[in-house]
Amino acid sequence: VSSLRQGPSPNDPPCTRGHRATTTGFSAAYYSTVSTKYRRNPGRRPSAYLVSKLRRHEALQWRCGPGTPAYRNALEQLKSGESVVSPECRYIVSLPYQGLGNRILAAASAFLYALLTDRVLLIDPSDGMDGLFCEPFPGATWLLPPGFPLQGYTSFTNDTAETYGNMLRNKVIGAGASPPAFAYVYLHSDASADDKSFFWDEGQALLRRVRWLVMRTDNYVVPGLFLADAFRAELDALFPERDAVFHHLGRYLFHPNNHVWGLVARYHDAYLAGAARLVGVQVRVFGAQPNSPELLAQITSCTQKHKLLPEVLATGDPTAAAAAAAASGAKSKLAVLVTSLKPWYQEKLKSMYWEHAASNGEVVVSVHQPSHEEYQRFGVGSHDRKAWAEIYLLSLADELVTTSQSTFGYVAQGLAGVRPWVMYKPDNDHGTAKVPDPPCGQAASMEPCFFAAPNYNLWKKQWLDPSTVVPHVKNCADFPWGGLML
Ligand code: GDP
């Protein structure tokens, strides 16, 4: 978020002095200044109200976060198992999980919930969230310190007795019952209707009385937060541009730490700087999938149809010599950043632009891919750092082509502030698929999709389509059954 606080020189790498544990942190503005050298799209302007809310939230994290008497006191209360009526500081511990895109969306969702409910946000570091980002809040860590007293909190499931849903069903939480010392909030795709009653006012009224919440999700639950009347006016004031919620939250919260910044800056300076235009192509494939000529055809037809990349001349085309001559003096360099677990798509694109002249001879096309990790890995720091660096590099692109239903792509598009061209999923995913026609379409919004949206209001015992409750919350184009977006 720009216009927050002044930091040191824009040429310094991020996090050098802002790294927490010290009391002299810098706000997100500092990191943003550093990245404007790399980021051409300044992005949307945050509302003045959002900026002031962030300032107040930073003060809350500072006043109540780890290392403060308030935090020690709240931990003691949690250990005692007693509840407290109107405590000064309340907390939400976020357990983001799954791939990095999922984890980033989950952390952003928990942060917005923390903003809306005046809770201190603490991110559980056990899933690798501690080695990737700068600390966002000045003078206070957002990481949950070791020694958190809830036994087994990282592995609670929807069966755990203390989930909000189970406590509601068993009447441990509810009108008349004194609030529990903590509650687990389970918002994964297999969450029950009781769990998902979280999204309505009645659920929020109960949870407001609970000092410690531990939230587990792998989803962008933000569109669901618009369902509670209690939040809607505040959300409207914070985000007058509703399609930019993750854009603002993401640019505020997620800045590569020094190590990852090194990956981003070195790659950018070596391969991407100097291009007149940068096109990012995110090819989400899975480890066991064979290379797919159909997917390659989808990428070329999408990018050429929408003039993101030039068409190429056939070998032997009489105009090729003239095009080649023009290319030798060409001024305009177009860089393509491909990200994928597999190298094959990038190799094919690169060969295509080497072996054939671009039909527009004024453009030279260079194609790059930072890594090809082959398989998604879990709990491997270097793998996550590459993934984060690549998401960030994609977010520097002028235009993006993404794979549908991929949170990796969602994070890149939100940080970039662009509506991507989304490659539609083929009808049949088992190898016999034809290239979808059309191959891609531009997303209606840069917002991520909430895949596991609630479709039942437990309080009213009503099945519903949430898009009929809040008209600007819509079904996702790339996940129409059960997905919601702003
Ligand atoms: P999603 O599964 O597409 O929604 O995206 P996630 O980011 O949540 O999970 C995919 C994970 O696989 C990433 O976090 C990486 O660990 C890995 N991965 C997938 N695609 C890429 C890629 O293009 N580059 C790198 N470095 N890793 C990738």
Residues whose N, C-alpha, C, O or C-beta is under 5 A from the ligand:
A	BS01	GDP	Q98 G99 L100 G101 N102 V283 R284 T339 S340 L341 S371 Q376 R377 H383 K386 A387 E390 Q405 S406 T407 F408
